[in-house]
Amino acid sequence: MIQVLAFNSSPKTDKGNTTLILTPFLDGMREAGAHVELLYTKKLDINPCQGEANCWFKHPGRCFQDDDMNPLLPKFRAADILVLASPVYCDGITGPMKNLIDRLALPLMGTAYCMRDGHSRLSLPEGFRSKKLVLVSSCGLWETDNFEPAVIHVRALSRNMASEFAGALLRPHATLLRGMADMGVPIQDVFDSAKKAGRQLVEKGRMSEDILQTVRRELMPREQYIDEVNRFVEQAQGELANT
């Protein structure tokens, strides 16, 4: 059975917009027969990497910090698919997701440097299992280019872990996503496509580009979206001022 390990680094946990894409994606994987475990970084105690390399020299494969990362490392090693879900607020992934990624590198990889794919990288330990990595992300800004730093980051992680970057489910202009159906905006195909992408990845080992395009397709014109978001923000500010 394919083992999927997913992390959602939204500070809103299952109430955020990233969850609206992540949930059907993981449901599709389950329907295809995968075992899926979902964890929220907000509920985990994961400190920043200290860079002192105890996990190489003193306790190989185990960080000296006694936090939630150590019991997670066997799950990372066993996973076939790693799903990293993070909102983009301005650029790049959230801080908790960065902590998680930083704490992966040294304990999971070998203790020597080598050349791989024409690039200096860390060696692979005995029994290392290559994985498929997927990014799931939402952003309140309208354009899809706001995801570029996050995509570059996960691509680089994939290369350094001798694993495959399997693709990204990206949902731009997501601030109003929960209310768009009430506004008469047809959005169900976005969620249906996220579920199809999950099934495809488990059943075929890849996600089709047309499905990913549907997940990130334009939902409303940029100028209209900006006006609607500004009205939403003004209303929220007014409600907070009256509390």
PyRosetta script that sets phi, psi and omega in degrees:
from pyrosetta import init, pose_from_sequence

init()
pose = pose_from_sequence("MIQVLAFNSSPKTDKGNTTLILTPFLDGMREAGAHVELLYTKKLDINPCQGEANCWFKHPGRCFQDDDMNPLLPKFRAADILVLASPVYCDGITGPMKNLIDRLALPLMGTAYCMRDGHSRLSLPEGFRSKKLVLVSSCGLWETDNFEPAVIHVRALSRNMASEFAGALLRPHATLLRGMADMGVPIQDVFDSAKKAGRQLVEKGRMSEDILQTVRRELMPREQYIDEVNRFVEQAQGELANT")
pose.set_psi(1, 135.0)
pose.set_omega(1, 178.5)
pose.set_phi(2, -69.4)
pose.set_psi(2, 130.2)
pose.set_omega(2, -179.6)
pose.set_phi(3, -99.7)
pose.set_psi(3, 123.3)
pose.set_omega(3, -179.3)
pose.set_phi(4, -115.5)
pose.set_psi(4, 127.1)
pose.set_omega(4, 175.2)
pose.set_phi(5, -116.8)
pose.set_psi(5, 120.0)
pose.set_omega(5, -175.6)
pose.set_phi(6, -120.9)
pose.set_psi(6, 141.4)
pose.set_omega(6, 176.7)
pose.set_phi(7, -126.6)
pose.set_psi(7, 132.0)
pose.set_omega(7, 175.7)
pose.set_phi(8, -113.3)
pose.set_psi(8, 117.1)
pose.set_omega(8, -176.8)
pose.set_phi(9, -100.8)
pose.set_psi(9, 15.9)
pose.set_omega(9, 175.4)
pose.set_phi(10, -67.3)
pose.set_psi(10, 132.4)
pose.set_omega(10, 176.0)
pose.set_phi(11, -66.1)
pose.set_psi(11, -14.6)
pose.set_omega(11, 177.1)
pose.set_phi(12, -91.4)
pose.set_psi(12, 6.6)
pose.set_omega(12, -178.0)
pose.set_phi(13, 46.8)
pose.set_psi(13, -119.1)
pose.set_omega(13, -175.2)
pose.set_phi(14, -85.7)
pose.set_psi(14, 7.5)
pose.set_omega(14, 178.9)
pose.set_phi(15, -101.5)
pose.set_psi(15, -3.7)
pose.set_omega(15, -176.6)
pose.set_phi(16, -85.0)
pose.set_psi(16, 169.4)
pose.set_omega(16, 179.9)
pose.set_phi(17, -70.3)
pose.set_psi(17, -28.4)
pose.set_omega(17, 177.3)
pose.set_phi(18, -59.7)
pose.set_psi(18, -36.0)
pose.set_omega(18, 179.4)
pose.set_phi(19, -61.9)
pose.set_psi(19, -30.7)
pose.set_omega(19, -178.1)
pose.set_phi(20, -63.5)
pose.set_psi(20, -27.8)
pose.set_omega(20, 176.8)
pose.set_phi(21, -94.2)
pose.set_psi(21, -39.4)
pose.set_omega(21, -177.3)
pose.set_phi(22, -64.6)
pose.set_psi(22, -41.4)
pose.set_omega(22, -175.2)
pose.set_phi(23, -60.7)
pose.set_psi(23, -52.2)
pose.set_omega(23, 178.0)
pose.set_phi(24, -65.7)
pose.set_psi(24, -31.2)
pose.set_omega(24, 177.5)
pose.set_phi(25, -61.1)
pose.set_psi(25, -48.2)
pose.set_omega(25, 178.8)
pose.set_phi(26, -68.8)
pose.set_psi(26, -35.1)
pose.set_omega(26, 176.2)
pose.set_phi(27, -60.3)
pose.set_psi(27, -40.9)
pose.set_omega(27, 178.1)
pose.set_phi(28, -62.1)
pose.set_psi(28, -38.7)
pose.set_omega(28, 177.1)
pose.set_phi(29, -64.2)
pose.set_psi(29, -43.5)
pose.set_omega(29, 179.2)
pose.set_phi(30, -62.6)
pose.set_psi(30, -42.8)
pose.set_omega(30, 180.0)
pose.set_phi(31, -61.3)
pose.set_psi(31, -29.4)
pose.set_omega(31, 179.5)
pose.set_phi(32, -83.8)
pose.set_psi(32, 0.3)
pose.set_omega(32, 174.0)
pose.set_phi(33, 103.5)
pose.set_psi(33, 5.0)
pose.set_omega(33, 180.0)
pose.set_phi(34, -81.2)
pose.set_psi(34, 152.6)
pose.set_omega(34, 170.6)
pose.set_phi(35, -92.9)
pose.set_psi(35, 122.1)
pose.set_omega(35, -174.0)
pose.set_phi(36, -117.6)
pose.set_psi(36, 129.0)
pose.set_omega(36, 171.7)
pose.set_phi(37, -119.3)
pose.set_psi(37, 127.0)
pose.set_omega(37, -179.1)
pose.set_phi(38, -114.2)
pose.set_psi(38, 129.9)
pose.set_omega(38, 178.4)
pose.set_phi(39, -127.4)
pose.set_psi(39, 150.5)
pose.set_omega(39, 178.9)
pose.set_phi(40, -110.4)
pose.set_psi(40, 126.8)
pose.set_omega(40, -178.5)
pose.set_phi(41, -62.1)
pose.set_psi(41, -28.9)
pose.set_omega(41, -179.9)
pose.set_phi(42, -63.8)
pose.set_psi(42, -26.1)
pose.set_omega(42, -178.9)
pose.set_phi(43, -95.0)
pose.set_psi(43, 4.0)
pose.set_omega(43, -178.6)
pose.set_phi(44, -111.5)
pose.set_psi(44, 147.4)
pose.set_omega(44, 175.0)
pose.set_phi(45, -98.6)
pose.set_psi(45, 94.4)
pose.set_omega(45, -178.9)
pose.set_phi(46, -127.1)
pose.set_psi(46, 110.5)
pose.set_omega(46, -179.8)
pose.set_phi(47, -81.3)
pose.set_psi(47, 161.7)
pose.set_omega(47, 175.0)
pose.set_phi(48, -64.4)
pose.set_psi(48, 151.3)
pose.set_omega(48, 175.2)
pose.set_phi(49, -63.4)
pose.set_psi(49, 137.3)
pose.set_omega(49, 178.7)
pose.set_phi(50, -95.4)
pose.set_psi(50, -8.5)
pose.set_omega(50, 174.8)
pose.set_phi(51, 66.9)
pose.set_psi(51, 20.4)
pose.set_omega(51, -177.1)
pose.set_phi(52, -93.9)
pose.set_psi(52, -3.3)
pose.set_omega(52, 169.6)
pose.set_phi(53, 63.9)
pose.set_psi(53, 23.8)
pose.set_omega(53, 170.9)
pose.set_phi(54, -56.5)
pose.set_psi(54, -34.0)
pose.set_omega(54, -177.7)
pose.set_phi(55, -69.6)
pose.set_psi(55, -10.1)
pose.set_omega(55, 172.8)
pose.set_phi(56, -94.8)
pose.set_psi(56, -48.1)
pose.set_omega(56, -164.6)
pose.set_phi(57, -102.5)
pose.set_psi(57, -39.4)
pose.set_omega(57, -174.7)
pose.set_phi(58, -95.8)
pose.set_psi(58, -47.3)
pose.set_omega(58, 178.5)
pose.set_phi(59, -129.5)
pose.set_psi(59, 78.4)
pose.set_omega(59, -174.7)
pose.set_phi(60, -52.6)
pose.set_psi(60, 128.1)
pose.set_omega(60, 177.4)
pose.set_phi(61, 83.3)
pose.set_psi(61, 2.9)
pose.set_omega(61, -179.0)
pose.set_phi(62, -137.7)
pose.set_psi(62, 129.3)
pose.set_omega(62, 179.3)
pose.set_phi(63, -76.3)
pose.set_psi(63, 146.9)
pose.set_omega(63, 179.0)
pose.set_phi(64, -70.4)
pose.set_psi(64, -18.9)
pose.set_omega(64, -178.9)
pose.set_phi(65, -75.8)
pose.set_psi(65, 128.3)
pose.set_omega(65, -176.8)
pose.set_phi(66, -91.6)
pose.set_psi(66, 75.4)
pose.set_omega(66, 179.0)
pose.set_phi(67, -131.7)
pose.set_psi(67, -164.8)
pose.set_omega(67, -173.0)
pose.set_phi(68, -73.8)
pose.set_psi(68, -7.9)
pose.set_omega(68, -177.0)
pose.set_phi(69, -70.8)
pose.set_psi(69, -38.6)
pose.set_omega(69, -177.1)
pose.set_phi(70, -59.6)
pose.set_psi(70, -47.5)
pose.set_omega(70, 176.7)
pose.set_phi(71, -68.6)
pose.set_psi(71, -15.6)
pose.set_omega(71, 178.3)
pose.set_phi(72, -81.6)
pose.set_psi(72, -25.3)
pose.set_omega(72, -174.2)
pose.set_phi(73, -58.2)
pose.set_psi(73, -41.4)
pose.set_omega(73, 176.0)
pose.set_phi(74, -61.2)
pose.set_psi(74, -32.8)
pose.set_omega(74, 177.5)
pose.set_phi(75, -66.1)
pose.set_psi(75, -40.4)
pose.set_omega(75, 176.4)
pose.set_phi(76, -62.0)
pose.set_psi(76, -44.1)
pose.set_omega(76, -177.9)
pose.set_phi(77, -63.1)
pose.set_psi(77, -34.5)
pose.set_omega(77, -176.1)
pose.set_phi(78, -85.1)
pose.set_psi(78, -15.6)
pose.set_omega(78, -173.5)
pose.set_phi(79, -71.0)
pose.set_psi(79, 141.2)
pose.set_omega(79, 171.9)
pose.set_phi(80, -91.7)
pose.set_psi(80, -33.6)
pose.set_omega(80, 179.8)
pose.set_phi(81, -129.6)
pose.set_psi(81, 129.8)
pose.set_omega(81, 177.0)
pose.set_phi(82, -113.4)
pose.set_psi(82, 120.7)
pose.set_omega(82, -179.2)
pose.set_phi(83, -109.1)
pose.set_psi(83, 121.2)
pose.set_omega(83, 179.0)
pose.set_phi(84, -110.5)
pose.set_psi(84, 112.3)
pose.set_omega(84, -177.3)
pose.set_phi(85, -111.6)
pose.set_psi(85, 124.8)
pose.set_omega(85, -177.2)
pose.set_phi(86, -151.3)
pose.set_psi(86, 134.5)
pose.set_omega(86, 170.4)
pose.set_phi(87, -71.5)
pose.set_psi(87, 156.4)
pose.set_omega(87, 171.6)
pose.set_phi(88, -112.6)
pose.set_psi(88, 116.3)
pose.set_omega(88, -178.6)
pose.set_phi(89, -91.4)
pose.set_psi(89, -41.4)
pose.set_omega(89, 176.4)
pose.set_phi(90, -133.1)
pose.set_psi(90, -58.5)
pose.set_omega(90, 171.8)
pose.set_phi(91, -155.3)
pose.set_psi(91, 140.5)
pose.set_omega(91, 175.8)
pose.set_phi(92, 79.9)
pose.set_psi(92, 179.8)
pose.set_omega(92, -177.7)
pose.set_phi(93, -78.4)
pose.set_psi(93, 169.5)
pose.set_omega(93, 179.0)
pose.set_phi(94, -73.8)
pose.set_psi(94, 161.1)
pose.set_omega(94, 178.4)
pose.set_phi(95, -58.8)
pose.set_psi(95, -45.7)
pose.set_omega(95, 178.3)
pose.set_phi(96, -59.8)
pose.set_psi(96, -36.2)
pose.set_omega(96, 177.2)
pose.set_phi(97, -67.6)
pose.set_psi(97, -37.4)
pose.set_omega(97, 177.2)
pose.set_phi(98, -63.5)
pose.set_psi(98, -42.3)
pose.set_omega(98, 176.4)
pose.set_phi(99, -58.0)
pose.set_psi(99, -45.0)
pose.set_omega(99, -179.9)
pose.set_phi(100, -59.0)
pose.set_psi(100, -47.5)
pose.set_omega(100, -178.6)
pose.set_phi(101, -64.4)
pose.set_psi(101, -43.4)
pose.set_omega(101, -179.4)
pose.set_phi(102, -61.5)
pose.set_psi(102, -34.6)
pose.set_omega(102, -178.1)
pose.set_phi(103, -78.5)
pose.set_psi(103, -8.6)
pose.set_omega(103, 179.3)
pose.set_phi(104, -80.9)
pose.set_psi(104, -39.8)
pose.set_omega(104, -162.9)
pose.set_phi(105, -58.8)
pose.set_psi(105, -60.8)
pose.set_omega(105, -172.7)
pose.set_phi(106, -67.2)
pose.set_psi(106, -46.1)
pose.set_omega(106, -178.0)
pose.set_phi(107, -65.9)
pose.set_psi(107, -33.3)
pose.set_omega(107, -174.4)
pose.set_phi(108, -84.9)
pose.set_psi(108, -24.3)
pose.set_omega(108, -174.1)
pose.set_phi(109, -97.8)
pose.set_psi(109, 172.0)
pose.set_omega(109, 179.5)
pose.set_phi(110, -73.9)
pose.set_psi(110, 173.7)
pose.set_omega(110, -174.6)
pose.set_phi(111, -101.7)
pose.set_psi(111, 13.7)
pose.set_omega(111, 178.7)
pose.set_phi(112, -124.2)
pose.set_psi(112, 156.7)
pose.set_omega(112, 173.3)
pose.set_phi(113, -92.1)
pose.set_psi(113, 149.8)
pose.set_omega(113, -179.4)
pose.set_phi(114, -152.3)
pose.set_psi(114, 172.6)
pose.set_omega(114, 172.2)
pose.set_phi(115, -100.5)
pose.set_psi(115, 127.0)
pose.set_omega(115, 177.0)
pose.set_phi(116, -141.9)
pose.set_psi(116, 125.5)
pose.set_omega(116, -178.0)
pose.set_phi(117, 57.3)
pose.set_psi(117, 38.2)
pose.set_omega(117, 177.3)
pose.set_phi(118, 71.2)
pose.set_psi(118, 22.9)
pose.set_omega(118, -175.6)
pose.set_phi(119, -143.2)
pose.set_psi(119, 143.0)
pose.set_omega(119, 176.6)
pose.set_phi(120, -74.5)
pose.set_psi(120, 127.6)
pose.set_omega(120, -177.6)
pose.set_phi(121, -144.1)
pose.set_psi(121, 173.0)
pose.set_omega(121, 172.9)
pose.set_phi(122, -75.3)
pose.set_psi(122, 146.6)
pose.set_omega(122, 179.3)
pose.set_phi(123, -70.7)
pose.set_psi(123, 168.4)
pose.set_omega(123, 179.8)
pose.set_phi(124, -101.7)
pose.set_psi(124, 129.5)
pose.set_omega(124, 179.4)
pose.set_phi(125, -70.8)
pose.set_psi(125, 162.4)
pose.set_omega(125, 177.9)
pose.set_phi(126, -60.8)
pose.set_psi(126, 134.0)
pose.set_omega(126, 179.2)
pose.set_phi(127, 80.8)
pose.set_psi(127, 9.3)
pose.set_omega(127, -179.0)
pose.set_phi(128, -62.3)
pose.set_psi(128, 135.5)
pose.set_omega(128, 179.6)
pose.set_phi(129, -107.4)
pose.set_psi(129, 118.6)
pose.set_omega(129, 175.4)
pose.set_phi(130, -65.7)
pose.set_psi(130, 148.7)
pose.set_omega(130, -174.5)
pose.set_phi(131, -129.0)
pose.set_psi(131, 170.1)
pose.set_omega(131, 167.4)
pose.set_phi(132, -106.5)
pose.set_psi(132, 129.9)
pose.set_omega(132, 179.6)
pose.set_phi(133, -109.9)
pose.set_psi(133, 137.3)
pose.set_omega(133, -179.8)
pose.set_phi(134, -129.4)
pose.set_psi(134, 137.1)
pose.set_omega(134, 172.5)
pose.set_phi(135, -103.2)
pose.set_psi(135, 131.7)
pose.set_omega(135, 172.0)
pose.set_phi(136, -121.2)
pose.set_psi(136, 125.8)
pose.set_omega(136, -173.7)
pose.set_phi(137, -150.3)
pose.set_psi(137, 149.4)
pose.set_omega(137, 172.8)
pose.set_phi(138, -126.9)
pose.set_psi(138, 155.3)
pose.set_omega(138, -179.3)
pose.set_phi(139, -148.5)
pose.set_psi(139, 140.1)
pose.set_omega(139, 179.3)
pose.set_phi(140, -75.0)
pose.set_psi(140, -23.5)
pose.set_omega(140, 179.3)
pose.set_phi(141, -73.3)
pose.set_psi(141, 155.1)
pose.set_omega(141, -167.7)
pose.set_phi(142, -75.2)
pose.set_psi(142, -39.9)
pose.set_omega(142, -169.8)
pose.set_phi(143, -84.1)
pose.set_psi(143, 147.1)
pose.set_omega(143, 179.6)
pose.set_phi(144, -74.5)
pose.set_psi(144, -17.9)
pose.set_omega(144, -178.8)
pose.set_phi(145, -68.7)
pose.set_psi(145, -11.1)
pose.set_omega(145, 175.6)
pose.set_phi(146, -66.5)
pose.set_psi(146, -16.5)
pose.set_omega(146, 179.4)
pose.set_phi(147, -86.5)
pose.set_psi(147, -7.5)
pose.set_omega(147, -171.5)
pose.set_phi(148, -56.4)
pose.set_psi(148, -45.0)
pose.set_omega(148, 179.0)
pose.set_phi(149, -61.2)
pose.set_psi(149, -39.2)
pose.set_omega(149, 179.8)
pose.set_phi(150, -66.2)
pose.set_psi(150, -42.9)
pose.set_omega(150, 179.6)
pose.set_phi(151, -63.9)
pose.set_psi(151, -44.1)
pose.set_omega(151, 178.9)
pose.set_phi(152, -59.6)
pose.set_psi(152, -40.6)
pose.set_omega(152, -178.9)
pose.set_phi(153, -62.4)
pose.set_psi(153, -47.4)
pose.set_omega(153, -177.7)
pose.set_phi(154, -72.3)
pose.set_psi(154, -33.1)
pose.set_omega(154, 173.9)
pose.set_phi(155, -60.7)
pose.set_psi(155, -44.8)
pose.set_omega(155, -179.5)
pose.set_phi(156, -64.2)
pose.set_psi(156, -41.1)
pose.set_omega(156, 176.7)
pose.set_phi(157, -59.5)
pose.set_psi(157, -42.6)
pose.set_omega(157, -179.9)
pose.set_phi(158, -60.4)
pose.set_psi(158, -45.9)
pose.set_omega(158, 179.6)
pose.set_phi(159, -62.6)
pose.set_psi(159, -44.7)
pose.set_omega(159, -176.9)
pose.set_phi(160, -68.1)
pose.set_psi(160, -26.3)
pose.set_omega(160, 178.0)
pose.set_phi(161, -94.5)
pose.set_psi(161, 14.3)
pose.set_omega(161, -179.2)
pose.set_phi(162, 50.3)
pose.set_psi(162, 41.9)
pose.set_omega(162, -177.1)
pose.set_phi(163, -126.3)
pose.set_psi(163, 172.9)
pose.set_omega(163, -175.2)
pose.set_phi(164, -100.7)
pose.set_psi(164, 128.6)
pose.set_omega(164, 169.7)
pose.set_phi(165, -79.1)
pose.set_psi(165, 108.2)
pose.set_omega(165, -171.9)
pose.set_phi(166, -85.8)
pose.set_psi(166, -10.0)
pose.set_omega(166, 177.5)
pose.set_phi(167, 133.2)
pose.set_psi(167, 177.3)
pose.set_omega(167, -176.0)
pose.set_phi(168, -135.4)
pose.set_psi(168, 132.9)
pose.set_omega(168, 171.5)
pose.set_phi(169, -99.0)
pose.set_psi(169, 108.8)
pose.set_omega(169, -172.4)
pose.set_phi(170, -117.2)
pose.set_psi(170, 131.9)
pose.set_omega(170, 179.4)
pose.set_phi(171, -125.4)
pose.set_psi(171, 92.0)
pose.set_omega(171, 176.4)
pose.set_phi(172, -75.7)
pose.set_psi(172, 175.6)
pose.set_omega(172, -175.1)
pose.set_phi(173, 33.1)
pose.set_psi(173, 60.7)
pose.set_omega(173, -173.7)
pose.set_phi(174, -101.0)
pose.set_psi(174, -1.8)
pose.set_omega(174, -176.5)
pose.set_phi(175, -56.3)
pose.set_psi(175, -37.7)
pose.set_omega(175, -177.1)
pose.set_phi(176, -99.5)
pose.set_psi(176, 13.3)
pose.set_omega(176, -170.6)
pose.set_phi(177, -58.4)
pose.set_psi(177, -40.7)
pose.set_omega(177, -178.1)
pose.set_phi(178, -67.2)
pose.set_psi(178, -26.1)
pose.set_omega(178, -177.1)
pose.set_phi(179, -103.9)
pose.set_psi(179, 0.6)
pose.set_omega(179, -175.0)
pose.set_phi(180, -66.9)
pose.set_psi(180, -35.0)
pose.set_omega(180, 178.8)
pose.set_phi(181, -61.3)
pose.set_psi(181, -40.0)
pose.set_omega(181, 178.2)
pose.set_phi(182, -67.1)
pose.set_psi(182, -22.7)
pose.set_omega(182, 178.5)
pose.set_phi(183, -86.0)
pose.set_psi(183, -0.8)
pose.set_omega(183, -179.7)
pose.set_phi(184, 86.5)
pose.set_psi(184, 12.3)
pose.set_omega(184, 179.8)
pose.set_phi(185, -86.7)
pose.set_psi(185, 123.8)
pose.set_omega(185, 179.1)
pose.set_phi(186, -73.4)
pose.set_psi(186, 114.9)
pose.set_omega(186, -175.8)
pose.set_phi(187, -129.8)
pose.set_psi(187, -3.1)
pose.set_omega(187, -174.6)
pose.set_phi(188, -61.2)
pose.set_psi(188, -31.2)
pose.set_omega(188, -179.3)
pose.set_phi(189, -64.6)
pose.set_psi(189, -26.1)
pose.set_omega(189, 176.8)
pose.set_phi(190, -63.8)
pose.set_psi(190, -47.7)
pose.set_omega(190, -179.5)
pose.set_phi(191, -70.6)
pose.set_psi(191, -38.7)
pose.set_omega(191, 177.3)
pose.set_phi(192, -61.8)
pose.set_psi(192, -38.7)
pose.set_omega(192, -179.6)
pose.set_phi(193, -70.3)
pose.set_psi(193, -35.0)
pose.set_omega(193, 176.0)
pose.set_phi(194, -61.5)
pose.set_psi(194, -40.3)
pose.set_omega(194, 177.6)
pose.set_phi(195, -67.0)
pose.set_psi(195, -41.4)
pose.set_omega(195, 178.0)
pose.set_phi(196, -61.5)
pose.set_psi(196, -38.8)
pose.set_omega(196, 179.1)
pose.set_phi(197, -61.3)
pose.set_psi(197, -40.3)
pose.set_omega(197, 177.3)
pose.set_phi(198, -63.1)
pose.set_psi(198, -43.7)
pose.set_omega(198, 178.5)
pose.set_phi(199, -64.1)
pose.set_psi(199, -43.6)
pose.set_omega(199, -179.2)
pose.set_phi(200, -59.7)
pose.set_psi(200, -44.1)
pose.set_omega(200, -175.5)
pose.set_phi(201, -62.8)
pose.set_psi(201, -39.4)
pose.set_omega(201, 179.8)
pose.set_phi(202, -75.1)
pose.set_psi(202, -43.7)
pose.set_omega(202, -174.1)
pose.set_phi(203, -79.4)
pose.set_psi(203, -36.6)
pose.set_omega(203, -174.1)
pose.set_phi(204, -115.2)
pose.set_psi(204, -9.6)
pose.set_omega(204, -179.7)
pose.set_phi(205, 80.7)
pose.set_psi(205, 7.1)
pose.set_omega(205, 179.6)
pose.set_phi(206, -156.7)
pose.set_psi(206, 163.9)
pose.set_omega(206, 176.8)
pose.set_phi(207, -116.8)
pose.set_psi(207, 133.5)
pose.set_omega(207, -176.7)
pose.set_phi(208, -73.5)
pose.set_psi(208, 146.0)
pose.set_omega(208, -176.8)
pose.set_phi(209, -65.5)
pose.set_psi(209, -33.6)
pose.set_omega(209, -180.0)
pose.set_phi(210, -66.0)
pose.set_psi(210, -34.0)
pose.set_omega(210, 176.6)
pose.set_phi(211, -67.1)
pose.set_psi(211, -44.9)
pose.set_omega(211, 179.6)
pose.set_phi(212, -65.0)
pose.set_psi(212, -34.7)
pose.set_omega(212, 177.1)
pose.set_phi(213, -63.9)
pose.set_psi(213, -38.1)
pose.set_omega(213, 179.4)
pose.set_phi(214, -66.1)
pose.set_psi(214, -39.0)
pose.set_omega(214, 179.2)
pose.set_phi(215, -59.4)
pose.set_psi(215, -37.2)
pose.set_omega(215, -176.2)
pose.set_phi(216, -104.4)
pose.set_psi(216, 14.5)
pose.set_omega(216, -175.5)
pose.set_phi(217, -65.1)
pose.set_psi(217, 160.6)
pose.set_omega(217, 177.4)
pose.set_phi(218, -66.1)
pose.set_psi(218, 132.6)
pose.set_omega(218, 179.5)
pose.set_phi(219, -103.1)
pose.set_psi(219, -29.3)
pose.set_omega(219, 174.1)
pose.set_phi(220, -157.8)
pose.set_psi(220, 156.5)
pose.set_omega(220, -179.6)
pose.set_phi(221, -58.0)
pose.set_psi(221, 149.0)
pose.set_omega(221, -174.6)
pose.set_phi(222, -58.0)
pose.set_psi(222, -45.7)
pose.set_omega(222, -177.9)
pose.set_phi(223, -63.7)
pose.set_psi(223, -40.8)
pose.set_omega(223, 177.9)
pose.set_phi(224, -64.7)
pose.set_psi(224, -42.0)
pose.set_omega(224, -179.9)
pose.set_phi(225, -61.0)
pose.set_psi(225, -45.2)
pose.set_omega(225, -179.9)
pose.set_phi(226, -60.0)
pose.set_psi(226, -43.7)
pose.set_omega(226, 179.0)
pose.set_phi(227, -62.7)
pose.set_psi(227, -43.6)
pose.set_omega(227, -178.1)
pose.set_phi(228, -66.2)
pose.set_psi(228, -41.3)
pose.set_omega(228, 179.8)
pose.set_phi(229, -65.6)
pose.set_psi(229, -41.7)
pose.set_omega(229, 179.5)
pose.set_phi(230, -62.5)
pose.set_psi(230, -38.1)
pose.set_omega(230, 176.3)
pose.set_phi(231, -65.7)
pose.set_psi(231, -40.6)
pose.set_omega(231, 178.6)
pose.set_phi(232, -61.7)
pose.set_psi(232, -43.2)
pose.set_omega(232, -179.3)
pose.set_phi(233, -66.4)
pose.set_psi(233, -42.9)
pose.set_omega(233, 179.2)
pose.set_phi(234, -61.8)
pose.set_psi(234, -41.5)
pose.set_omega(234, 178.8)
pose.set_phi(235, -64.3)
pose.set_psi(235, -43.6)
pose.set_omega(235, 178.8)
pose.set_phi(236, -62.6)
pose.set_psi(236, -40.2)
pose.set_omega(236, 179.5)
pose.set_phi(237, -64.7)
pose.set_psi(237, -39.9)
pose.set_omega(237, 179.0)
pose.set_phi(238, -64.8)
pose.set_psi(238, -40.8)
pose.set_omega(238, 179.1)
pose.set_phi(239, -65.2)
pose.set_psi(239, -39.8)
pose.set_omega(239, 179.1)
pose.set_phi(240, -67.5)
pose.set_psi(240, -35.9)
pose.set_omega(240, -179.0)
pose.set_phi(241, -67.0)
pose.set_psi(241, -24.7)
pose.set_omega(241, -177.2)
pose.set_phi(242, -94.1)
pose.set_psi(242, 0.7)
pose.set_omega(242, 179.2)
pose.set_phi(243, -92.4)
pose.dump_pdb("model.pdb")
